[in-house]
Amino acid sequence: MRRVLAIVLLASAVAWAAPAPAGNPEVPEKYISVEEVKTLLDRHQRVTFIDVREKAQYDDLHIKGALNIPLDVLPARLDEVSRTEFLVLY
């Protein structure tokens, strides 16, 4: 019985200490209101707007200066996104 317990504890320790799987890094995300975005703009904070809709919808109407990066291709186009500015996806 002690041997089984020792093996289970060792296996648990090894599994817990294993490296984390590769993938997307943790990103602080938060839903914000229109009023909160307006406050950021009023304070002259740099904000990048990313319209994640398809191009046809973007062409119909979008926020002036917004980037159009459809949601389904966003992971492949992350190099186009600022890593220093506040991002608003809509």
KABELVEN-V526086 format. One record per pair of residues at least 24 apart in sequence whose ideal C-beta (glycine too) atoms are under 10 Angstrom apart, sorted by the first residue. I is the first residue (numbers start at 1). GAP is how many residues later the second one is. D is the distance in Angstrom with one decimal. If there is no record, write none. Layout:
BEGIN
i:I gap:GAP d:D
i:I gap:GAP d:D
END
This chain:
BEGIN
i:24 gap:51 d:7.8
i:24 gap:54 d:9.4
i:27 gap:60 d:9.4
i:29 gap:58 d:9.4
i:29 gap:60 d:9.0
i:32 gap:54 d:9.5
i:32 gap:56 d:7.2
i:34 gap:56 d:9.8
i:36 gap:52 d:9.5
i:37 gap:26 d:9.6
i:37 gap:49 d:9.0
i:37 gap:51 d:5.9
i:37 gap:53 d:9.2
i:40 gap:46 d:6.4
i:40 gap:48 d:8.4
i:41 gap:47 d:10.0
i:45 gap:40 d:8.5
i:45 gap:41 d:6.0
i:46 gap:36 d:8.2
i:46 gap:38 d:8.1
i:46 gap:39 d:4.6
i:46 gap:40 d:6.7
i:47 gap:35 d:9.8
i:47 gap:38 d:6.6
i:47 gap:39 d:4.9
i:47 gap:40 d:7.7
i:47 gap:41 d:5.8
i:48 gap:32 d:10.0
i:48 gap:33 d:7.1
i:48 gap:34 d:5.1
i:48 gap:36 d:9.4
i:48 gap:37 d:4.7
i:48 gap:38 d:7.1
i:48 gap:39 d:5.2
i:48 gap:40 d:7.2
i:48 gap:41 d:9.4
i:49 gap:37 d:9.9
i:49 gap:38 d:8.1
i:49 gap:39 d:5.1
i:49 gap:40 d:8.0
i:49 gap:41 d:6.8
i:50 gap:24 d:7.8
i:50 gap:27 d:9.7
i:50 gap:30 d:9.0
i:50 gap:31 d:6.8
i:50 gap:32 d:9.6
i:50 gap:37 d:6.2
i:50 gap:38 d:7.0
i:50 gap:39 d:4.8
i:50 gap:40 d:7.5
i:51 gap:37 d:9.7
i:51 gap:38 d:8.1
i:51 gap:39 d:6.2
i:52 gap:37 d:5.4
i:52 gap:38 d:6.9
i:53 gap:37 d:8.2
i:62 gap:28 d:9.0
i:63 gap:25 d:8.6
i:63 gap:27 d:7.5
i:66 gap:24 d:7.9
END
